[in-house]
């Protein structure tokens, strides 16, 4: 059975608890002092007798092929002013596959989630790929889960002294 070592590195702006670092976070009115604290947390799904629970992953945790990991991204506005157009771009590690339709965010905050299948160059709410059929015709189809490379969370406004949270799941390849 394939085993993967999960190592995390703490940063001032973000804490990465599993095999990748925070890629990018931007906002329109960020000044010289940071206004948003970003945190990335990861938990491993544990299934026992049809009961699902989540185990926190700490530095050095080991996961195995087919394990499901729940990522929780939290952006907390520490300032007394709203933060506009907060954009968080999270890469999906190469050894993981995004679980389709697992991404969630509080849409009442004006948030939306988009995805990339080209390493974060372009984003779309519903990525598609062109597939050549046996008859030679080309058809556009939804991108498979293994094609997803990045998840982008876009929040129009994070009110002062509040936070926004998004989640998504991956599976170890």
N, CA, C and O atoms as a DFTB+ gen file, in Angstrom:
692 C
 N C O
     1  1       0.830      -1.168       0.000
     2  2       0.000       0.000       0.000
     3  2       0.882       1.240       0.000
     4  3       1.835       1.330       0.774
     5  1       0.571       2.178      -0.852
     6  2       1.340       3.411      -0.968
     7  2       1.093       4.297       0.242
     8  3      -0.052       4.471       0.659
     9  1       2.164       4.862       0.816
    10  2       2.034       5.756       1.968
    11  2       2.627       7.104       1.611
    12  3       3.634       7.190       0.909
    13  1       2.002       8.137       2.093
    14  2       2.476       9.487       1.824
    15  2       2.688      10.178       3.156
    16  3       1.824      10.131       4.032
    17  1       3.819      10.809       3.309
    18  2       4.111      11.566       4.523
    19  2       3.570      12.971       4.349
    20  3       3.833      13.628       3.341
    21  1       2.821      13.423       5.324
    22  2       2.268      14.766       5.275
    23  2       3.100      15.640       6.189
    24  3       3.232      15.361       7.381
    25  1       3.662      16.699       5.628
    26  2       4.482      17.615       6.411
    27  2       3.917      19.012       6.268
    28  3       3.543      19.418       5.168
    29  1       3.850      19.738       7.339
    30  2       3.303      21.094       7.296
    31  2       4.345      22.101       7.717
    32  3       5.256      21.790       8.485
    33  1       4.206      23.299       7.214
    34  2       5.103      24.391       7.550
    35  2       4.244      25.566       7.963
    36  3       3.351      25.968       7.217
    37  1       4.496      26.130       9.147
    38  2       3.703      27.259       9.612
    39  2       4.207      28.558       9.025
    40  3       5.417      28.772       8.947
    41  1       3.318      29.414       8.617
    42  2       3.644      30.730       8.092
    43  2       2.839      31.763       8.852
    44  3       1.830      31.427       9.471
    45  1       3.267      33.013       8.815
    46  2       2.525      34.072       9.486
    47  2       1.150      34.245       8.851
    48  3       0.156      34.370       9.567
    49  1       1.074      34.253       7.532
    50  2      -0.190      34.493       6.858
    51  2      -1.055      33.248       6.770
    52  3      -2.276      33.356       6.664
    53  1      -0.458      32.088       6.812
    54  2      -1.231      30.864       6.638
    55  2      -0.517      29.706       7.292
    56  3       0.702      29.721       7.464
    57  1      -1.280      28.718       7.647
    58  2      -0.694      27.506       8.198
    59  2      -1.065      26.381       7.257
    60  3      -2.247      26.116       7.037
    61  1      -0.075      25.721       6.703
    62  2      -0.330      24.608       5.804
    63  2      -0.135      23.325       6.586
    64  3       0.956      23.062       7.093
    65  1      -1.169      22.536       6.685
    66  2      -1.105      21.344       7.517
    67  2      -0.827      20.089       6.719
    68  3      -0.617      19.027       7.306
    69  1      -0.819      20.175       5.428
    70  2      -0.574      19.016       4.599
    71  2       0.321      19.376       3.443
    72  3       0.859      20.484       3.433
    73  1       0.521      18.491       2.444
    74  2       1.690      18.543       1.588
    75  2       1.881      19.753       0.691
    76  3       2.649      19.656      -0.266
    77  1       1.257      20.847       0.926
    78  2       1.468      21.998       0.059
    79  2       1.380      23.272       0.876
    80  3       0.841      23.287       1.983
    81  1       1.915      24.333       0.313
    82  2       1.874      25.640       0.967
    83  2       0.755      26.459       0.376
    84  3       0.308      26.210      -0.743
    85  1       0.311      27.430       1.130
    86  2      -0.701      28.355       0.661
    87  2      -0.184      29.039      -0.585
    88  3       0.935      29.554      -0.580
    89  1      -0.950      29.061      -1.633
    90  2      -0.475      29.601      -2.888
    91  2      -0.599      31.110      -2.956
    92  3       0.399      31.804      -3.151
    93  1      -1.800      31.626      -2.799
    94  2      -1.966      33.060      -2.964
    95  2      -3.236      33.530      -2.288
    96  3      -4.240      32.819      -2.251
    97  1      -3.177      34.724      -1.760
    98  2      -4.366      35.391      -1.234
    99  2      -4.186      36.868      -1.507
   100  3      -3.152      37.446      -1.174
   101  1      -5.180      37.476      -2.106
   102  2      -5.112      38.898      -2.402
   103  2      -6.429      39.550      -2.008
   104  3      -7.459      38.885      -1.902
   105  1      -6.381      40.830      -1.798
   106  2      -7.584      41.608      -1.520
   107  2      -7.322      43.022      -1.997
   108  3      -6.176      43.468      -2.052
   109  1      -8.409      43.736      -2.346
   110  2      -8.262      45.074      -2.913
   111  2      -7.638      46.075      -1.957
   112  3      -6.792      46.867      -2.374
   113  1      -8.027      46.066      -0.689
   114  2      -7.594      47.143       0.193
   115  2      -6.614      46.682       1.273
   116  3      -6.609      47.242       2.369
   117  1      -5.793      45.687       0.991
   118  2      -4.750      45.293       1.937
   119  2      -3.671      46.370       1.909
   120  3      -3.136      46.701       0.851
   121  1      -3.355      46.915       3.097
   122  2      -2.331      47.943       3.185
   123  2      -1.056      47.322       3.703
   124  3      -0.879      46.108       3.606
   125  1      -0.158      48.129       4.256
   126  2       1.126      47.612       4.706
   127  2       0.991      46.627       5.859
   128  3       1.824      45.730       5.991
   129  1      -0.029      46.767       6.695
   130  2      -0.266      45.823       7.785
   131  2      -1.293      44.786       7.329
   132  3      -2.334      45.158       6.787
   133  1      -1.024      43.495       7.538
   134  2      -1.985      42.476       7.116
   135  2      -3.313      42.635       7.842
   136  3      -3.343      42.870       9.050
   137  1      -4.410      42.505       7.102
   138  2      -5.740      42.613       7.670
   139  2      -6.418      41.255       7.744
   140  3      -7.377      41.080       8.496
   141  1      -5.933      40.303       6.976
   142  2      -6.570      39.004       6.900
   143  2      -5.599      37.933       7.378
   144  3      -4.461      37.856       6.915
   145  1      -6.059      37.116       8.303
   146  2      -5.276      35.971       8.762
   147  2      -5.846      34.741       8.062
   148  3      -7.040      34.459       8.167
   149  1      -4.992      34.010       7.349
   150  2      -5.417      32.822       6.614
   151  2      -4.968      31.572       7.354
   152  3      -3.878      31.528       7.924
   153  1      -5.819      30.565       7.337
   154  2      -5.490      29.308       7.987
   155  2      -5.985      28.158       7.112
   156  3      -7.101      28.194       6.592
   157  1      -5.150      27.150       6.959
   158  2      -5.529      25.945       6.236
   159  2      -5.409      24.783       7.206
   160  3      -4.340      24.539       7.765
   161  1      -6.496      24.074       7.402
   162  2      -6.520      22.935       8.307
   163  2      -6.892      21.703       7.497
   164  3      -7.618      21.803       6.508
   165  1      -6.397      20.539       7.913
   166  2      -6.711      19.293       7.211
   167  2      -7.095      18.220       8.210
   168  3      -6.529      18.113       9.298
   169  1      -8.080      17.428       7.801
   170  2      -8.531      16.307       8.611
   171  2      -8.708      15.086       7.722
   172  3      -9.127      15.191       6.569
   173  1      -8.382      13.935       8.277
   174  2      -8.510      12.660       7.574
   175  2      -9.839      12.021       7.950
   176  3     -10.213      11.993       9.123
   177  1     -10.551      11.508       6.948
   178  2     -11.827      10.849       7.189
   179  2     -11.586       9.457       7.776
   180  3     -10.777       8.684       7.264
   181  1     -12.302       9.155       8.857
   182  2     -12.247       7.846       9.494
   183  2     -13.654       7.250       9.402
   184  3     -14.615       7.857       9.876
   185  1     -13.780       6.064       8.793
   186  2     -15.072       5.398       8.670
   187  2     -15.002       4.097       9.460
   188  3     -14.176       3.228       9.181
   189  1     -15.880       3.979      10.445
   190  2     -15.962       2.770      11.264
   191  2     -17.427       2.402      11.435
   192  3     -18.211       3.170      11.992
   193  1     -17.790       1.209      10.946
   194  2     -19.164       0.706      11.079
   195  2     -20.177       1.750      10.634
   196  3     -21.097       2.083      11.381
   197  1     -20.014       2.265       9.426
   198  2     -20.917       3.250       8.824
   199  2     -20.980       4.585       9.559
   200  3     -21.878       5.386       9.298
   201  1     -20.054       4.836      10.464
   202  2     -19.969       6.119      11.154
   203  2     -18.752       6.873      10.627
   204  3     -17.645       6.337      10.604
   205  1     -18.961       8.113      10.206
   206  2     -17.883       8.929       9.658
   207  2     -17.452       9.950      10.701
   208  3     -18.281      10.651      11.280
   209  1     -16.148      10.023      10.931
   210  2     -15.588      11.054      11.804
   211  2     -14.348      11.615      11.116
   212  3     -13.890      11.079      10.107
   213  1     -13.813      12.695      11.673
   214  2     -12.655      13.363      11.073
   215  2     -11.550      13.483      12.111
   216  3     -11.780      13.938      13.231
   217  1     -10.330      13.063      11.717
   218  2      -9.164      13.103      12.594
   219  2      -8.225      14.203      12.103
   220  3      -7.833      14.221      10.936
   221  1      -7.872      15.110      12.993
   222  2      -6.975      16.209      12.637
   223  2      -5.615      15.669      12.207
   224  3      -5.076      14.747      12.819
   225  1      -5.075      16.253      11.155
   226  2      -3.741      15.875      10.686
   227  2      -2.737      16.885      11.212
   228  3      -2.887      18.088      10.996
   229  1      -1.754      16.416      11.874
   230  2      -0.688      17.270      12.402
   231  2       0.563      17.048      11.568
   232  3       0.607      16.128      10.751
   233  1       1.575      17.877      11.763
   234  2       2.841      17.717      11.056
   235  2       3.321      16.282      11.194
   236  3       3.298      15.715      12.286
   237  1       3.754      15.701      10.092
   238  2       4.289      14.349      10.107
   239  2       3.231      13.267      10.017
   240  3       3.580      12.087      10.060
   241  1       1.951      13.608       9.894
   242  2       0.901      12.595       9.790
   243  2       1.062      11.804       8.499
   244  3       1.535      12.332       7.492
   245  1       0.672      10.553       8.534
   246  2       0.784       9.680       7.371
   247  2      -0.608       9.324       6.872
   248  3      -1.489       8.964       7.653
   249  1      -0.792       9.430       5.564
   250  2      -2.038       8.998       4.944
   251  2      -1.708       7.937       3.912
   252  3      -0.569       7.829       3.457
   253  1      -2.715       7.152       3.545
   254  2      -2.522       6.068       2.592
   255  2      -3.418       6.268       1.388
   256  3      -4.338       7.085       1.407
   257  1      -3.137       5.510       0.341
   258  2      -3.930       5.562      -0.879
   259  2      -5.412       5.418      -0.542
   260  3      -5.799       4.592       0.284
   261  1      -6.227       6.236      -1.195
   262  2      -7.684       6.289      -1.070
   263  2      -8.185       7.001       0.187
   264  3      -9.396       7.150       0.348
   265  1      -7.304       7.445       1.077
   266  2      -7.757       8.233       2.221
   267  2      -8.382       9.532       1.729
   268  3      -7.913      10.123       0.757
   269  1      -9.439       9.975       2.399
   270  2     -10.115      11.227       2.063
   271  2      -9.662      12.289       3.057
   272  3      -9.676      12.072       4.269
   273  1      -9.258      13.445       2.524
   274  2      -8.784      14.563       3.338
   275  2      -9.750      15.730       3.159
   276  3     -10.078      16.117       2.038
   277  1     -10.198      16.284       4.286
   278  2     -11.053      17.474       4.289
   279  2     -10.188      18.675       4.616
   280  3      -9.578      18.735       5.683
   281  1     -10.134      19.633       3.699
   282  2      -9.413      20.880       3.917
   283  2     -10.416      21.954       4.316
   284  3     -11.494      22.054       3.730
   285  1     -10.060      22.752       5.311
   286  2     -10.869      23.895       5.712
   287  2      -9.993      25.139       5.612
   288  3      -8.957      25.237       6.270
   289  1     -10.417      26.081       4.787
   290  2      -9.704      27.338       4.585
   291  2     -10.488      28.419       5.316
   292  3     -11.683      28.596       5.077
   293  1      -9.817      29.138       6.204
   294  2     -10.470      30.217       6.941
   295  2      -9.709      31.511       6.709
   296  3      -8.487      31.556       6.849
   297  1     -10.428      32.552       6.358
   298  2      -9.860      33.889       6.231
   299  2     -10.530      34.798       7.242
   300  3     -11.735      35.036       7.160
   301  1      -9.765      35.309       8.192
   302  2     -10.323      36.148       9.251
   303  2      -9.880      37.592       9.047
   304  3      -8.684      37.878       8.994
   305  1     -10.844      38.498       8.932
   306  2     -10.561      39.922       8.792
   307  2     -10.287      40.477      10.187
   308  3     -11.202      40.574      11.004
   309  1      -9.048      40.837      10.463
   310  2      -8.651      41.340      11.773
   311  2      -8.833      42.849      11.909
   312  3      -8.681      43.402      12.999
   313  1      -9.156      43.507      10.811
   314  2      -9.206      44.968      10.813
   315  2     -10.587      45.498      11.183
   316  3     -11.537      44.743      11.388
   317  1     -10.661      46.814      11.259
   318  2     -11.924      47.498      11.530
   319  2     -12.604      47.949      10.243
   320  3     -13.606      48.663      10.280
   321  1     -12.056      47.530       9.110
   322  2     -12.606      47.900       7.800
   323  2     -12.926      46.643       7.011
   324  3     -12.282      45.612       7.203
   325  1     -13.913      46.715       6.126
   326  2     -14.199      45.535       5.304
   327  2     -13.049      45.252       4.332
   328  3     -12.383      46.173       3.860
   329  1     -12.832      44.003       4.049
   330  2     -11.854      43.604       3.043
   331  2     -12.654      43.204       1.806
   332  3     -13.525      42.336       1.871
   333  1     -12.349      43.845       0.684
   334  2     -13.097      43.600      -0.544
   335  2     -12.316      42.691      -1.480
   336  3     -11.089      42.748      -1.561
   337  1     -13.066      41.850      -2.185
   338  2     -12.515      40.971      -3.220
   339  2     -11.364      40.100      -2.719
   340  3     -10.307      40.036      -3.347
   341  1     -11.573      39.442      -1.599
   342  2     -10.582      38.498      -1.093
   343  2     -10.580      37.277      -2.003
   344  3     -11.617      36.648      -2.213
   345  1      -9.420      36.950      -2.537
   346  2      -9.270      35.817      -3.436
   347  2      -8.215      34.879      -2.877
   348  3      -7.072      35.275      -2.651
   349  1      -8.609      33.641      -2.659
   350  2      -7.693      32.641      -2.120
   351  2      -7.550      31.535      -3.156
   352  3      -8.533      30.903      -3.543
   353  1      -6.319      31.308      -3.601
   354  2      -6.024      30.300      -4.614
   355  2      -5.283      29.160      -3.936
   356  3      -4.171      29.351      -3.444
   357  1      -5.880      27.983      -3.905
   358  2      -5.303      26.830      -3.224
   359  2      -4.979      25.732      -4.239
   360  3      -5.886      25.218      -4.893
   361  1      -3.696      25.364      -4.382
   362  2      -3.357      24.274      -5.295
   363  2      -3.757      22.922      -4.712
   364  3      -3.715      22.723      -3.498
   365  1      -4.140      22.009      -5.574
   366  2      -4.419      20.635      -5.173
   367  2      -3.130      19.853      -5.376
   368  3      -2.604      19.818      -6.489
   369  1      -2.611      19.228      -4.332
   370  2      -1.348      18.501      -4.470
   371  2      -1.426      17.431      -5.562
   372  3      -2.481      16.831      -5.771
   373  1      -0.314      17.193      -6.252
   374  2      -0.286      16.223      -7.345
   375  2      -0.658      14.823      -6.889
   376  3      -1.216      14.052      -7.670
   377  1      -0.361      14.478      -5.646
   378  2      -0.671      13.140      -5.164
   379  2      -2.106      13.015      -4.646
   380  3      -2.476      11.992      -4.070
   381  1      -2.917      14.070      -4.857
   382  2      -4.312      14.078      -4.436
   383  2      -5.211      14.327      -5.642
   384  3      -4.796      14.932      -6.630
   385  1      -6.453      13.849      -5.542
   386  2      -7.466      14.129      -6.561
   387  2      -8.634      14.824      -5.873
   388  3      -9.117      14.354      -4.843
   389  1      -9.084      15.927      -6.428
   390  2     -10.235      16.646      -5.903
   391  2     -11.465      15.738      -5.969
   392  3     -11.646      15.011      -6.946
   393  1     -12.298      15.776      -4.950
   394  2     -13.555      15.028      -4.955
   395  2     -14.634      15.972      -5.483
   396  3     -14.976      16.965      -4.841
   397  1     -15.161      15.648      -6.658
   398  2     -16.127      16.515      -7.325
   399  2     -17.292      16.876      -6.403
   400  3     -17.790      16.045      -5.644
   401  1     -17.706      18.123      -6.492
   402  2     -18.844      18.692      -5.756
   403  2     -18.650      18.701      -4.246
   404  3     -19.623      18.826      -3.503
   405  1     -17.411      18.569      -3.778
   406  2     -17.169      18.590      -2.331
   407  2     -16.872      19.995      -1.805
   408  3     -16.896      20.212      -0.594
   409  1     -16.596      20.943      -2.687
   410  2     -16.255      22.303      -2.254
   411  2     -17.506      23.017      -1.757
   412  3     -18.583      22.897      -2.341
   413  1     -17.341      23.764      -0.665
   414  2     -18.466      24.487      -0.091
   415  2     -17.962      25.776       0.550
   416  3     -16.834      25.847       1.037
   417  1     -18.817      26.782       0.538
   418  2     -18.518      28.074       1.147
   419  2     -19.849      28.712       1.502
   420  3     -20.883      28.317       0.963
   421  1     -19.844      29.676       2.387
   422  2     -21.065      30.395       2.732
   423  2     -21.374      31.366       1.593
   424  3     -20.791      32.447       1.513
   425  1     -22.286      30.974       0.725
   426  2     -22.588      31.787      -0.449
   427  2     -23.314      33.076      -0.087
   428  3     -23.380      33.986      -0.913
   429  1     -23.864      33.184       1.125
   430  2     -24.545      34.416       1.542
   431  2     -23.555      35.567       1.714
   432  3     -23.970      36.724       1.786
   433  1     -22.263      35.273       1.781
   434  2     -21.239      36.314       1.908
   435  2     -20.827      36.873       0.549
   436  3     -19.910      37.690       0.466
   437  1     -21.498      36.438      -0.512
   438  2     -21.106      36.874      -1.852
   439  2     -19.920      36.083      -2.363
   440  3     -19.194      36.542      -3.245
   441  1     -19.724      34.909      -1.819
   442  2     -18.583      34.076      -2.198
   443  2     -18.912      33.202      -3.395
   444  3     -20.073      32.907      -3.677
   445  1     -17.866      32.798      -4.087
   446  2     -18.019      31.792      -5.131
   447  2     -16.731      30.975      -5.211
   448  3     -15.668      31.409      -4.768
   449  1     -16.856      29.800      -5.779
   450  2     -15.723      28.892      -5.923
   451  2     -15.532      28.609      -7.403
   452  3     -16.480      28.288      -8.119
   453  1     -14.286      28.734      -7.847
   454  2     -13.952      28.373      -9.226
   455  2     -12.782      27.386      -9.188
   456  3     -12.115      27.233      -8.165
   457  1     -12.552      26.733     -10.302
   458  2     -11.551      25.674     -10.373
   459  2     -10.658      25.859     -11.591
   460  3     -11.060      26.456     -12.590
   461  1      -9.448      25.341     -11.491
   462  2      -8.515      25.354     -12.611
   463  2      -8.125      23.914     -12.942
   464  3      -8.008      23.064     -12.059
   465  1      -7.929      23.669     -14.225
   466  2      -7.412      22.376     -14.672
   467  2      -6.097      22.570     -15.440
   468  3      -5.591      21.649     -16.082
   469  1      -5.559      23.799     -15.355
   470  2      -4.318      24.097     -16.087
   471  2      -3.261      24.724     -15.180
   472  3      -2.514      25.602     -15.611
   473  1      -3.200      24.279     -13.939
   474  2      -2.177      24.768     -13.035
   475  2      -2.419      26.159     -12.488
   476  3      -1.486      26.796     -11.999
   477  1      -3.644      26.647     -12.557
   478  2      -3.980      27.950     -11.998
   479  2      -3.900      29.099     -12.978
   480  3      -3.958      30.257     -12.567
   481  1      -3.767      28.811     -14.270
   482  2      -3.721      29.889     -15.269
   483  2      -5.112      30.441     -15.557
   484  3      -5.284      31.652     -15.693
   485  1      -6.113      29.551     -15.652
   486  2      -7.489      29.976     -15.885
   487  2      -8.400      29.261     -14.894
   488  3      -8.093      28.162     -14.431
   489  1      -9.528      29.902     -14.573
   490  2     -10.472      29.347     -13.610
   491  2     -11.877      29.388     -14.185
   492  3     -12.219      30.273     -14.968
   493  1     -12.688      28.409     -13.779
   494  2     -14.050      28.288     -14.261
   495  2     -14.874      27.591     -13.185
   496  3     -14.347      26.766     -12.439
   497  1     -16.157      27.915     -13.100
   498  2     -17.009      27.242     -12.116
   499  2     -17.248      25.783     -12.487
   500  3     -17.442      24.942     -11.609
   501  1     -17.235      25.481     -13.779
   502  2     -17.470      24.113     -14.259
   503  2     -16.470      23.803     -15.374
   504  3     -16.819      23.913     -16.549
   505  1     -15.234      23.416     -15.035
   506  2     -14.229      23.148     -16.064
   507  2     -14.651      22.015     -17.004
   508  3     -15.296      21.048     -16.600
   509  1     -14.267      22.171     -18.252
   510  2     -14.567      21.146     -19.260
   511  2     -13.302      20.779     -20.031
   512  3     -12.328      21.531     -20.063
   513  1     -13.350      19.615     -20.642
   514  2     -12.260      19.149     -21.496
   515  2     -12.855      18.682     -22.813
   516  3     -14.027      18.312     -22.883
   517  1     -12.038      18.704     -23.851
   518  2     -12.443      18.197     -25.159
   519  2     -12.019      16.733     -25.231
   520  3     -10.889      16.384     -24.889
   521  1     -12.945      15.879     -25.683
   522  2     -12.697      14.444     -25.767
   523  2     -12.939      13.996     -27.203
   524  3     -13.969      14.314     -27.798
   525  1     -11.978      13.253     -27.756
   526  2     -12.149      12.713     -29.103
   527  2     -12.872      11.377     -28.996
   528  3     -12.399      10.451     -28.337
   529  1     -14.014      11.291     -29.646
   530  2     -14.839      10.091     -29.624
   531  2     -14.320       9.064     -30.627
   532  3     -13.571       9.429     -31.534
   533  1     -14.696       7.791     -30.492
   534  2     -14.233       6.750     -31.433
   535  2     -14.558       7.058     -32.886
   536  3     -13.833       6.637     -33.787
   537  1     -15.659       7.802     -33.124
   538  2     -16.025       8.151     -34.504
   539  2     -15.246       9.356     -35.035
   540  3     -15.464       9.785     -36.168
   541  1     -14.336       9.903     -34.217
   542  2     -13.511      11.029     -34.639
   543  2     -14.057      12.392     -34.248
   544  3     -13.338      13.388     -34.323
   545  1     -15.300      12.453     -33.838
   546  2     -15.882      13.723     -33.412
   547  2     -15.268      14.165     -32.085
   548  3     -14.823      13.346     -31.281
   549  1     -15.257      15.483     -31.880
   550  2     -14.768      16.065     -30.638
   551  2     -15.980      16.522     -29.831
   552  3     -16.878      17.182     -30.355
   553  1     -15.992      16.162     -28.556
   554  2     -17.101      16.521     -27.680
   555  2     -16.553      17.193     -26.422
   556  3     -15.503      16.808     -25.907
   557  1     -17.276      18.200     -25.935
   558  2     -16.904      18.868     -24.686
   559  2     -17.629      18.175     -23.546
   560  3     -18.844      17.984     -23.582
   561  1     -16.840      17.795     -22.510
   562  2     -17.399      17.090     -21.352
   563  2     -16.875      17.723     -20.069
   564  3     -15.855      18.413     -20.086
   565  1     -17.574      17.489     -18.951
   566  2     -17.050      17.980     -17.674
   567  2     -15.658      17.383     -17.413
   568  3     -15.410      16.213     -17.703
   569  1     -14.771      18.194     -16.871
   570  2     -13.418      17.722     -16.569
   571  2     -13.483      16.657     -15.469
   572  3     -14.263      16.784     -14.524
   573  1     -12.660      15.605     -15.595
   574  2     -12.643      14.594     -14.534
   575  2     -11.973      15.152     -13.276
   576  3     -11.197      16.105     -13.347
   577  1     -12.277      14.558     -12.145
   578  2     -11.728      15.011     -10.862
   579  2     -10.209      15.056     -10.882
   580  3      -9.614      15.952     -10.284
   581  1      -9.571      14.110     -11.555
   582  2      -8.107      14.048     -11.577
   583  2      -7.480      15.203     -12.356
   584  3      -6.277      15.437     -12.245
   585  1      -8.274      15.925     -13.139
   586  2      -7.746      17.049     -13.926
   587  2      -7.665      18.345     -13.110
   588  3      -6.940      19.263     -13.496
   589  1      -8.386      18.437     -12.007
   590  2      -8.417      19.667     -11.211
   591  2      -7.047      19.911     -10.576
   592  3      -6.467      19.013      -9.966
   593  1      -6.536      21.142     -10.727
   594  2      -5.224      21.491     -10.181
   595  2      -5.287      22.569      -9.099
   596  3      -4.388      22.651      -8.262
   597  1      -6.320      23.386      -9.103
   598  2      -6.444      24.493      -8.148
   599  2      -7.905      24.759      -7.832
   600  3      -8.798      24.511      -8.642
   601  1      -8.118      25.273      -6.623
   602  2      -9.432      25.757      -6.205
   603  2      -9.254      27.211      -5.823
   604  3      -8.310      27.560      -5.115
   605  1     -10.159      28.065      -6.290
   606  2     -10.102      29.488      -5.965
   607  2     -11.386      29.886      -5.258
   608  3     -12.484      29.666      -5.770
   609  1     -11.239      30.468      -4.087
   610  2     -12.353      30.997      -3.313
   611  2     -12.328      32.508      -3.462
   612  3     -11.318      33.153      -3.180
   613  1     -13.451      33.071      -3.908
   614  2     -13.550      34.517      -4.090
   615  2     -14.670      35.026      -3.191
   616  3     -15.809      34.570      -3.287
   617  1     -14.337      35.974      -2.317
   618  2     -15.307      36.550      -1.393
   619  2     -15.400      38.034      -1.706
   620  3     -14.393      38.740      -1.652
   621  1     -16.599      38.519      -2.033
   622  2     -16.739      39.920      -2.423
   623  2     -16.424      40.864      -1.261
   624  3     -15.757      41.879      -1.461
   625  1     -16.892      40.548      -0.050
   626  2     -16.609      41.398       1.107
   627  2     -16.512      40.529       2.359
   628  3     -17.368      39.681       2.611
   629  1     -15.453      40.756       3.138
   630  2     -15.342      40.151       4.471
   631  2     -15.487      41.309       5.454
   632  3     -14.626      42.185       5.534
   633  1     -16.575      41.298       6.188
   634  2     -16.867      42.387       7.123
   635  2     -15.785      42.478       8.201
   636  3     -15.089      41.498       8.466
   637  1     -15.642      43.658       8.826
   638  2     -14.653      43.820       9.897
   639  2     -14.871      42.806      11.023
   640  3     -16.004      42.503      11.398
   641  1     -13.764      42.294      11.548
   642  2     -13.776      41.388      12.709
   643  2     -14.618      40.131      12.483
   644  3     -15.142      39.559      13.438
   645  1     -14.752      39.696      11.221
   646  2     -15.472      38.459      10.914
   647  2     -14.567      37.547      10.096
   648  3     -13.458      37.927       9.722
   649  1     -15.050      36.350       9.826
   650  2     -14.267      35.419       9.023
   651  2     -15.152      34.746       7.982
   652  3     -16.379      34.756       8.075
   653  1     -14.497      34.170       7.003
   654  2     -15.163      33.396       5.969
   655  2     -14.462      32.048       5.913
   656  3     -13.255      31.949       6.130
   657  1     -15.246      31.005       5.616
   658  2     -14.675      29.668       5.610
   659  2     -15.125      28.912       4.378
   660  3     -16.281      29.008       3.964
   661  1     -14.210      28.161       3.795
   662  2     -14.524      27.269       2.682
   663  2     -13.946      25.900       2.966
   664  3     -12.948      25.778       3.677
   665  1     -14.563      24.873       2.416
   666  2     -14.060      23.511       2.594
   667  2     -14.044      22.792       1.250
   668  3     -14.797      23.125       0.335
   669  1     -13.172      21.805       1.158
   670  2     -13.185      20.900       0.008
   671  2     -12.484      19.610       0.412
   672  3     -11.739      19.571       1.391
   673  1     -12.737      18.558      -0.359
   674  2     -12.150      17.257      -0.056
   675  2     -11.307      16.769      -1.221
   676  3     -11.582      17.056      -2.386
   677  1     -10.267      16.016      -0.863
   678  2      -9.434      15.348      -1.849
   679  2      -9.276      13.894      -1.430
   680  3      -9.573      13.514      -0.297
   681  1      -8.799      13.092      -2.378
   682  2      -8.532      11.695      -2.083
   683  2      -7.109      11.387      -2.517
   684  3      -6.679      11.796      -3.596
   685  1      -6.376      10.665      -1.673
   686  2      -5.001      10.302      -1.983
   687  2      -5.007       9.333      -3.160
   688  3      -5.714       8.326      -3.140
   689  1      -4.211       9.645      -4.192
   690  2      -4.125       8.781      -5.379
   691  2      -3.329       7.535      -5.074
   692  3      -3.148       6.688      -5.948
